[in-house]
Amino acid sequence: MSFSLSVVMGSVLLIFAGPAMAQHRIDTQRPDAPEQAAYGDLPTGMRTLDLTHPDQIDILAIDPDAPKPDPLPRYDRPLTVEMWYPAAPGAEGTRQMQTYLRDGKTQVTLAGRAIRDAAPAQGGPYPLVIVSHGYPGNRFLMSHLTDNLASKGYVVASIDHTDSTYRTQAAFGSTLVNRPLDQIFVLNELARLAGDPTTPWAGRIDVDRTAIIGYSMGGYGAIIAAGGGVTDASVGFEWGGPHGTLAVHQSGSDSHAARADDRIKTAIAIGPWGMARGVWAADGLAGIKIPMLYIAGSVDDVSGYEDGVRAIWQATSGADRALLTFDNANHNAAAPMPAPPEANRVDDDLGFNLTEHYADPVWDTVRMNNITQHFVTAWLGQHLGRDPTMAPVLTLVPHSNDAVWSVDEEGHPKADHSYWAGFPNRTASGLRFETLVKGE
């Protein structure tokens, strides 16, 4: 067996490689991680659900260049969901997860803290968090966040969106139409399971306190599920939903209005796509009435920043909202797990090194993951009622570089102390956290 050695913030990490597939950790906590990034006290479990969303429009069966079929073809849409949850004490078993890289061919082994198929804890019910990956992606892309949240008292459901995973990537129109439909369907299914005394989820999930977290196209879906409607122009885009199928999410339509769901109390959209491509406008985004946290890199060249995520944040005028910005980070800010070692190769079919799908050229991925864990923990604590004392963590000097560390000899803050709450001295750097209230 061979090994490689790397040094991170003074800590030595040995990565072993041998005949067996290496385990890639997704639960790393750097020494400079902000306070709320730390794992909670609860043991966690994970298990896979195979769900079927019946009678959905089969976007892939529609030829956009042929006359519109009447009726539209329909099918039963399969969805795989990975659940992370507080587990009963004393569970034993594997902590490994098998998944695929961006190429859809290379299988890797991830390792976290959750135990596969552990019995759910007897406590609860726990608030629900639905997690939605990018295009393409899969249900493990944000596993650094899912397991972390479960340890703090949440049930987390991360979706493999059919036609949008590494292994099923297909026409973009399917992603545009199905993302919010998948999210709401999973919410409904978990509500059903939570009310069925024959399932392990009975009484364990509080679906009336639900949050949606989405990255890129998952963030697009989260905006719609939260109440945002797409533009009339986007319904007719040639590269969009064929034959006007995206109209189900159009701002002002009966179908979009009927999808309002008061069980969803907040949403977090990381690098949400669409504003720079004409999918969103102020009137449609004003339909969002729940608190929103947006997260972005300031040089995002996929979703855009000034004309993209920042513009979405500014236009969400019907709700209180915040924007966390990683200065000089690109589209991979915050959401992806660290690139597994097996990704460090150029794929001939894709034409790029697979690590580019996960990594940022400026920011360390684990550092971004820890910061995301910190802010998501505080945001959900405040808006899902787990810990309303989190408000000070979200009341910050807008530019972290402007914050002042000023404490006395005993470590007590002085009058001019304005450093970001929960960040160790000299660590709140290169970040912005800005807020707007409803009506602004």
Salt bridges, closest charged atoms under 4 A:
ASP27 OD2 - ARG25 NH2 2.76
ASP27 OD2 - ARG113 NE 3.15
ASP32 OD2 - ARG30 NH2 2.66
ASP32 OD1 - ARG367 NH1 3.85
ASP55 OD1 - ARG74 NE 2.90
GLU82 OE2 - ARG116 NH1 2.51
GLU82 OE1 - ARG139 NE 2.83
ASP103 OD2 - ARG345 NH2 2.34
ASP160 OD2 - ARG139 NH1 2.66
ASP163 OD2 - ARG77 NH1 3.46
ASP182 OD1 - ARG77 NE 2.88
ASP182 OD2 - HIS161 ND1 2.81
GLU189 OE1 - ARG192 NH2 2.88
ASP206 OD2 - ARG209 NE 2.71
ASP261 OD2 - ARG263 NH2 2.63
ASP300 OD2 - HIS331 ND1 2.82
ASP327 OD1 - ARG432 NH2 2.52
ASP347 OD1 - LYS105 NZ 3.24
ASP347 OD1 - ARG345 NH1 3.56
ASP349 OD2 - LYS105 NZ 3.06
ASP364 OD2 - ARG30 NH1 3.04
GLU410 OE1 - HIS412 NE2 3.40
GLU434 OE1 - ARG310 NH1 2.80
